Amino acid sequence: AEDDGYLITFASDMVNDWSEAVVLDAASPSAEPVARIRLPERISSGTHSTWAPLETL
């Protein structure tokens, strides 16, 4: 199905100087995240991303 998979986005807390990757179920993106992964460094708020099929990863 089209919604089989995950959406990954980034969230940053500029006040406390940290970022995390937030993993969402593509079938239920408004549900609680599947995972929240604290990153070792805060990432820039101007970071861009793209979709890529599994075969290219």
MARSE-463025 format. One record per atom (N, C-alpha, C, O): chain; x, y, z; atom name; residue number from 1. Coordinates in Angstrom, 2 decimals, padded with zeros to 5 digits. Each point is the difference from the previous one (the first is absolute). Example, Ala and Ser with C-alpha at 12.3 -4.5 7.8 and 13.67 -1.06 7.14 Angstrom:
// residues 2
+-------+---------+---------+---------+------+------+
! chain !       x !       y !       z ! name ! resi !
+-------+---------+---------+---------+------+------+
!     A !  013.19 ! -005.69 !  007.80 !    N !    1 !
!     A ! -000.89 !  001.19 !  000.00 !   CA !    1 !
!     A !  000.90 !  001.20 !  000.00 !    C !    1 !
!     A !  001.04 ! -000.02 !  000.66 !    O !    1 !
!     A ! -001.39 !  001.07 ! -001.38 !    N !    2 !
!     A !  000.82 !  001.19 !  000.06 !   CA !    2 !
!     A ! -000.77 !  001.09 !  000.73 !    C !    2 !
!     A !  000.51 !  001.11 !  000.17 !    O !    2 !
+-------+---------+---------+---------+------+------+
//
This chain:
// residues 57
+-------+---------+---------+---------+------+------+
! chain !       x !       y !       z ! name ! resi !
+-------+---------+---------+---------+------+------+
!     A !  000.84 ! -001.20 !  000.00 !    N !    1 !
!     A ! -000.84 !  001.20 !  000.00 !   CA !    1 !
!     A !  000.88 !  001.25 !  000.00 !    C !    1 !
!     A !  001.17 ! -000.04 !  000.39 !    O !    1 !
!     A ! -001.75 !  001.13 ! -000.82 !    N !    2 !
!     A !  000.76 !  001.25 ! -000.07 !   CA !    2 !
!     A !  000.54 !  000.45 !  001.35 !    C !    2 !
!     A !  001.05 !  000.64 !  000.07 !    O !    2 !
!     A ! -001.76 ! -000.97 !  001.00 !    N !    3 !
!     A !  000.43 !  000.48 !  001.31 !   CA !    3 !
!     A !  000.81 ! -001.03 !  000.78 !    C !    3 !
!     A !  000.17 !  000.15 !  001.21 !    O !    3 !
!     A !  000.33 ! -001.18 ! -001.87 !    N !    4 !
!     A !  000.93 ! -000.93 !  000.64 !   CA !    4 !
!     A !  001.34 !  000.69 !  000.13 !    C !    4 !
!     A !  000.62 !  000.33 ! -001.01 !    O !    4 !
!     A ! -000.17 ! -000.11 !  002.21 !    N !    5 !
!     A !  001.30 !  000.62 !  000.18 !   CA !    5 !
!     A !  000.01 !  000.98 !  001.16 !    C !    5 !
!     A ! -000.89 !  000.00 !  000.85 !    O !    5 !
!     A !  001.91 !  000.82 ! -000.85 !    N !    6 !
!     A !  000.20 !  000.95 !  001.08 !   CA !    6 !
!     A !  000.34 !  001.36 ! -000.56 !    C !    6 !
!     A !  000.57 !  000.12 ! -001.08 !    O !    6 !
!     A ! -000.92 !  000.91 !  001.83 !    N !    7 !
!     A !  000.40 !  001.36 ! -000.29 !   CA !    7 !
!     A !  001.01 !  000.39 !  001.06 !    C !    7 !
!     A ! -000.22 ! -000.24 !  001.19 !    O !    7 !
!     A !  001.32 !  000.83 ! -001.60 !    N !    8 !
!     A !  001.03 !  000.42 !  000.95 !   CA !    8 !
!     A !  000.19 !  001.49 ! -000.16 !    C !    8 !
!     A !  000.24 !  000.50 ! -001.10 !    O !    8 !
!     A ! -000.35 !  000.20 !  002.21 !    N !    9 !
!     A !  000.20 !  001.44 ! -000.01 !   CA !    9 !
!     A !  000.90 !  000.36 !  001.17 !    C !    9 !
!     A !  000.32 ! -000.84 !  000.84 !    O !    9 !
!     A !  000.07 !  002.09 ! -000.78 !    N !   10 !
!     A !  000.87 !  000.46 !  001.08 !   CA !   10 !
!     A ! -000.71 !  001.06 !  000.82 !    C !   10 !
!     A ! -000.75 !  000.81 ! -000.53 !    O !   10 !
!     A !  001.01 ! -000.82 !  001.81 !    N !   11 !
!     A ! -000.50 !  001.02 !  000.91 !   CA !   11 !
!     A !  001.19 !  000.55 !  000.77 !    C !   11 !
!     A !  000.91 ! -000.75 !  000.38 !    O !   11 !
!     A ! -000.91 !  002.05 ! -000.16 !    N !   12 !
!     A !  001.10 !  000.63 !  000.73 !   CA !   12 !
!     A ! -000.53 !  000.86 !  001.12 !    C !   12 !
!     A ! -001.03 !  000.65 ! -000.13 !    O !   12 !
!     A !  001.74 ! -000.66 !  001.23 !    N !   13 !
!     A ! -000.28 !  000.86 !  001.14 !   CA !   13 !
!     A !  001.14 !  001.01 !  000.04 !    C !   13 !
!     A !  001.09 ! -000.30 !  000.49 !    O !   13 !
!     A ! -001.35 !  001.50 ! -001.00 !    N !   14 !
!     A !  001.05 !  001.01 ! -000.10 !   CA !   14 !
!     A !  000.41 !  000.53 !  001.38 !    C !   14 !
!     A !  001.15 !  000.38 !  000.20 !    O !   14 !
!     A ! -002.07 ! -000.36 !  000.74 !    N !   15 !
!     A !  000.30 !  000.51 !  001.34 !   CA !   15 !
!     A !  000.97 ! -000.93 !  000.72 !    C !   15 !
!     A !  000.96 !  000.46 !  000.62 !    O !   15 !
!     A ! -001.22 ! -001.76 ! -000.70 !    N !   16 !
!     A !  000.85 ! -000.98 !  000.69 !   CA !   16 !
!     A !  001.07 ! -000.61 ! -000.89 !    C !   16 !
!     A !  000.77 ! -000.86 !  000.45 !    O !   16 !
!     A ! -000.71 !  001.29 ! -001.72 !    N !   17 !
!     A !  001.07 ! -000.35 ! -000.93 !   CA !   17 !
!     A !  000.10 ! -001.50 ! -000.29 !    C !   17 !
!     A !  001.07 ! -000.59 !  000.16 !    O !   17 !
!     A ! -002.21 ! -000.02 ! -000.57 !    N !   18 !
!     A !  000.03 ! -001.41 ! -000.39 !   CA !   18 !
!     A ! -000.97 ! -000.24 ! -001.15 !    C !   18 !
!     A ! -000.92 !  000.79 ! -000.23 !    O !   18 !
!     A !  001.12 ! -001.89 ! -000.48 !    N !   19 !
!     A ! -000.89 ! -000.43 ! -001.08 !   CA !   19 !
!     A ! -000.30 ! -001.48 !  000.16 !    C !   19 !
!     A !  000.72 ! -000.73 !  000.67 !    O !   19 !
!     A ! -001.82 !  000.32 ! -001.30 !    N !   20 !
!     A ! -000.33 ! -001.41 ! -000.02 !   CA !   20 !
!     A ! -000.61 ! -000.36 ! -001.35 !    C !   20 !
!     A ! -000.61 !  000.84 ! -000.66 !    O !   20 !
!     A !  000.77 ! -002.09 !  000.27 !    N !   21 !
!     A ! -000.69 ! -000.55 ! -001.16 !   CA !   21 !
!     A ! -001.30 ! -000.59 !  000.53 !    C !   21 !
!     A ! -000.01 ! -000.73 !  001.00 !    O !   21 !
!     A ! -001.09 !  001.04 ! -001.67 !    N !   22 !
!     A ! -001.30 ! -000.49 !  000.41 !   CA !   22 !
!     A ! -000.51 ! -000.94 ! -001.10 !    C !   22 !
!     A ! -000.11 !  000.40 ! -001.16 !    O !   22 !
!     A ! -000.18 ! -001.64 !  001.53 !    N !   23 !
!     A ! -000.45 ! -001.01 ! -000.96 !   CA !   23 !
!     A ! -001.50 ! -000.20 !  000.18 !    C !   23 !
!     A ! -000.48 ! -000.32 !  001.09 !    O !   23 !
!     A ! -000.27 !  000.53 ! -002.18 !    N !   24 !
!     A ! -001.45 ! -000.13 !  000.02 !   CA !   24 !
!     A ! -000.44 ! -001.14 ! -000.90 !    C !   24 !
!     A !  000.62 ! -000.25 ! -001.04 !    O !   24 !
!     A ! -001.69 ! -000.43 !  001.42 !    N !   25 !
!     A ! -000.60 ! -001.03 ! -000.85 !   CA !   25 !
!     A ! -000.73 !  000.73 ! -001.13 !    C !   25 !
!     A ! -000.86 !  000.84 !  000.27 !    O !   25 !
!     A !  001.19 ! -001.14 ! -001.52 !    N !   26 !
!     A ! -000.60 !  000.70 ! -001.14 !   CA !   26 !
!     A ! -001.51 ! -000.19 ! -000.06 !    C !   26 !
!     A ! -000.70 !  000.86 ! -000.54 !    O !   26 !
!     A !  000.19 ! -001.96 !  001.08 !    N !   27 !
!     A ! -001.44 ! -000.25 !  000.01 !   CA !   27 !
!     A ! -000.72 !  000.84 !  001.05 !    C !   27 !
!     A ! -001.21 !  000.22 ! -000.12 !    O !   27 !
!     A !  001.92 !  000.25 !  001.14 !    N !   28 !
!     A ! -000.61 !  000.77 !  001.09 !   CA !   28 !
!     A !  000.95 !  001.10 !  000.45 !    C !   28 !
!     A !  000.46 ! -000.02 !  001.14 !    O !   28 !
!     A ! -000.16 !  001.00 ! -001.99 !    N !   29 !
!     A !  000.99 !  001.01 !  000.37 !   CA !   29 !
!     A ! -000.40 !  000.89 !  001.18 !    C !   29 !
!     A !  000.86 !  000.63 !  000.60 !    O !   29 !
!     A ! -002.15 ! -000.57 ! -000.27 !    N !   30 !
!     A ! -000.40 !  000.82 !  001.14 !   CA !   30 !
!     A !  000.05 ! -000.76 !  001.32 !    C !   30 !
!     A ! -000.21 !  000.59 !  001.06 !    O !   30 !
!     A !  000.48 ! -001.89 ! -001.11 !    N !   31 !
!     A !  000.14 ! -000.81 !  001.22 !   CA !   31 !
!     A !  001.33 !  000.31 !  000.68 !    C !   31 !
!     A !  000.84 !  000.71 ! -000.56 !    O !   31 !
!     A ! -000.66 ! -001.24 !  001.75 !    N !   32 !
!     A !  001.28 !  000.16 !  000.69 !   CA !   32 !
!     A !  001.13 ! -000.55 ! -000.87 !    C !   32 !
!     A ! -000.21 ! -000.97 ! -000.72 !    O !   32 !
!     A !  001.39 !  001.58 !  000.77 !    N !   33 !
!     A !  001.12 ! -000.49 ! -000.82 !   CA !   33 !
!     A !  000.37 ! -001.45 !  000.34 !    C !   33 !
!     A ! -000.13 ! -000.44 !  001.14 !    O !   33 !
!     A !  000.58 ! -000.27 ! -002.16 !    N !   34 !
!     A !  000.52 ! -001.36 !  000.17 !   CA !   34 !
!     A !  001.29 !  000.06 !  000.79 !    C !   34 !
!     A !  000.28 ! -000.86 !  000.83 !    O !   34 !
!     A !  000.52 !  001.90 ! -001.08 !    N !   35 !
!     A !  001.28 !  000.18 !  000.70 !   CA !   35 !
!     A !  000.39 !  001.46 ! -000.01 !    C !   35 !
!     A ! -000.36 !  000.76 ! -000.90 !    O !   35 !
!     A !  001.10 ! -000.37 !  001.93 !    N !   36 !
!     A !  000.63 !  001.32 !  000.09 !   CA !   36 !
!     A !  001.46 ! -000.28 !  000.31 !    C !   36 !
!     A !  000.32 ! -000.64 !  001.00 !    O !   36 !
!     A !  000.57 !  001.13 ! -001.85 !    N !   37 !
!     A !  001.42 ! -000.31 !  000.15 !   CA !   37 !
!     A !  000.77 !  001.30 !  000.21 !    C !   37 !
!     A !  000.12 !  000.81 ! -000.92 !    O !   37 !
!     A !  000.40 ! -000.63 !  002.12 !    N !   38 !
!     A !  000.78 !  001.21 !  000.31 !   CA !   38 !
!     A !  001.29 ! -000.05 ! -000.78 !    C !   38 !
!     A !  000.71 ! -001.00 !  000.03 !    O !   38 !
!     A ! -000.40 !  002.08 ! -000.73 !    N !   39 !
!     A !  001.21 !  000.07 ! -000.81 !   CA !   39 !
!     A !  001.15 !  000.56 !  000.82 !    C !   39 !
!     A ! -000.22 !  000.77 !  000.93 !    O !   39 !
!     A !  001.45 ! -001.14 ! -001.26 !    N !   40 !
!     A !  001.15 !  000.45 !  000.78 !   CA !   40 !
!     A !  000.29 !  001.49 ! -000.15 !    C !   40 !
!     A !  000.69 !  000.59 !  000.84 !    O !   40 !
!     A ! -001.21 !  000.03 ! -001.89 !    N !   41 !
!     A !  000.19 !  001.44 ! -000.23 !   CA !   41 !
!     A ! -001.32 !  000.59 ! -000.46 !    C !   41 !
!     A ! -000.82 ! -000.70 ! -000.59 !    O !   41 !
!     A !  000.61 !  001.99 !  000.85 !    N !   42 !
!     A ! -001.18 !  000.68 ! -000.52 !   CA !   42 !
!     A !  000.22 !  000.25 ! -001.48 !    C !   42 !
!     A !  001.08 !  000.42 ! -000.41 !    O !   42 !
!     A ! -002.11 ! -000.69 ! -000.40 !    N !   43 !
!     A !  000.13 !  000.24 ! -001.43 !   CA !   43 !
!     A ! -000.60 !  001.35 ! -000.37 !    C !   43 !
!     A ! -000.85 !  000.53 !  000.71 !    O !   43 !
!     A !  001.29 !  000.00 ! -001.82 !    N !   44 !
!     A ! -000.47 !  001.29 ! -000.48 !   CA !   44 !
!     A ! -001.48 ! -000.08 ! -000.35 !    C !   44 !
!     A ! -000.47 ! -001.03 ! -000.48 !    O !   44 !
!     A ! -000.26 !  002.10 !  000.72 !    N !   45 !
!     A ! -001.43 !  000.00 ! -000.34 !   CA !   45 !
!     A ! -000.23 !  000.10 ! -001.50 !    C !   45 !
!     A ! -001.13 ! -000.16 ! -000.45 !    O !   45 !
!     A !  002.17 !  000.40 ! -000.33 !    N !   46 !
!     A ! -000.13 !  000.08 ! -001.45 !   CA !   46 !
!     A !  000.33 ! -001.30 ! -000.71 !    C !   46 !
!     A !  000.18 !  000.00 ! -001.22 !    O !   46 !
!     A ! -000.08 ! -001.11 !  001.95 !    N !   47 !
!     A !  000.34 ! -001.28 ! -000.59 !   CA !   47 !
!     A ! -001.13 ! -000.48 ! -000.91 !    C !   47 !
!     A ! -001.17 !  000.11 !  000.36 !    O !   47 !
!     A !  001.51 ! -000.65 ! -001.54 !    N !   48 !
!     A ! -000.99 ! -000.51 ! -000.95 !   CA !   48 !
!     A !  000.10 ! -001.51 ! -000.08 !    C !   48 !
!     A !  001.00 ! -000.60 !  000.40 !    O !   48 !
!     A ! -002.05 ! -000.02 ! -000.92 !    N !   49 !
!     A !  000.00 ! -001.45 ! -000.16 !   CA !   49 !
!     A ! -000.70 ! -000.37 ! -001.30 !    C !   49 !
!     A ! -000.51 !  000.87 ! -000.71 !    O !   49 !
!     A !  000.50 ! -002.15 !  000.40 !    N !   50 !
!     A ! -000.65 ! -000.49 ! -001.21 !   CA !   50 !
!     A ! -000.49 ! -001.42 !  000.22 !    C !   50 !
!     A !  000.43 ! -000.67 !  000.93 !    O !   50 !
!     A ! -001.32 !  000.22 ! -001.80 !    N !   51 !
!     A ! -000.48 ! -001.38 !  000.04 !   CA !   51 !
!     A !  000.89 ! -000.84 ! -000.89 !    C !   51 !
!     A !  000.43 !  000.46 ! -001.06 !    O !   51 !
!     A ! -000.14 ! -001.67 !  001.49 !    N !   52 !
!     A !  000.81 ! -000.91 ! -000.82 !   CA !   52 !
!     A ! -000.55 ! -001.41 !  000.15 !    C !   52 !
!     A ! -000.28 ! -000.43 !  001.12 !    O !   52 !
!     A !  000.12 ! -000.30 ! -002.22 !    N !   53 !
!     A ! -000.46 ! -001.39 !  000.11 !   CA !   53 !
!     A !  001.06 ! -000.87 !  000.67 !    C !   53 !
!     A !  001.20 !  000.29 ! -000.08 !    O !   53 !
!     A ! -001.64 ! -001.34 !  000.73 !    N !   54 !
!     A !  000.91 ! -000.88 !  000.73 !   CA !   54 !
!     A !  001.14 ! -000.51 ! -000.87 !    C !   54 !
!     A !  001.12 ! -000.15 !  000.47 !    O !   54 !
!     A ! -001.40 ! -000.11 ! -001.74 !    N !   55 !
!     A !  001.02 ! -000.55 ! -000.89 !   CA !   55 !
!     A !  001.21 !  000.93 ! -000.17 !    C !   55 !
!     A !  001.09 ! -000.47 ! -000.33 !    O !   55 !
!     A ! -001.28 !  001.75 !  000.56 !    N !   56 !
!     A !  001.11 !  000.95 ! -000.19 !   CA !   56 !
!     A !  000.79 !  000.26 !  001.27 !    C !   56 !
!     A !  001.03 !  000.67 ! -000.03 !    O !   56 !
!     A ! -001.51 ! -001.19 !  001.15 !    N !   57 !
!     A !  000.70 !  000.25 !  001.26 !   CA !   57 !
!     A !  001.12 ! -000.98 !  000.22 !    C !   57 !
!     A !  000.69 !  000.07 !  001.02 !    O !   57 !
+-------+---------+---------+---------+------+------+
//
